[in-house]
Amino acid sequence: MLQTLVTIHSWTRWLVLAALLGAIVLGSLRFRDEADWSPHFHQVAVMVIDVQVAIGAVIWLFYDGAKRGFFYAVLHPVAMLLALGVAHAGFGIAKRRNEPKSWLIATISYFVALLLIIAAIPWDRL
């Protein structure tokens, strides 16, 4: 069961990357047009990260994540939690401001989250 969860977690990384890339592209295009802020796609992107982190937390807790070396015990979960926090903070600030500049705030936060995620993905487990 847990190995199946690890496989799901491994494959859904692509969904997270695609959602963040989509949010970054959408945000940068909409910011240039000074379009009204619409949080719907951004909310989906953040929810995809939420689900991925939740799956990862279950794996870490029940699959001896703390005993699997520094990368899996510390670096990967801390970086992913930071990425989640950055994405949520950017989305929350942008949603509260609710103006065209909100696109830029959200886009920058998603870009930082994407960098954190890319840096902490175990690429050897494709």
Stockholm file with secondary structure:
# STOCKHOLM 1.0

chainA/1-126         MLQTLVTIHSWTRWLVLAALLGAIVLGSLRFRDEADWSPHFHQVAVMVIDVQVAIGAVIWLFYDGAKRGFFYAVLHPVAMLLALGVAHAGFGIAKRRNEPKSWLIATISYFVALLLIIAAIPWDRL
#=GR chainA/1-126 SS CHHHHHHHHHHTHHHHHHHHHHHHHHHHHHHHHTCCCCCHHHHHHHHHHHHHHHHHHHHHHHTTGGGSCHIIIIIHHHHHHHHHHHHHHHHHHHHHHCSTHHHHHHHHHHHHHHHHHHHHSCGGGC
#=GC SS_cons         CHHHHHHHHHHTHHHHHHHHHHHHHHHHHHHHHTCCCCCHHHHHHHHHHHHHHHHHHHHHHHTTGGGSCHIIIIIHHHHHHHHHHHHHHHHHHHHHHCSTHHHHHHHHHHHHHHHHHHHHSCGGGC
//
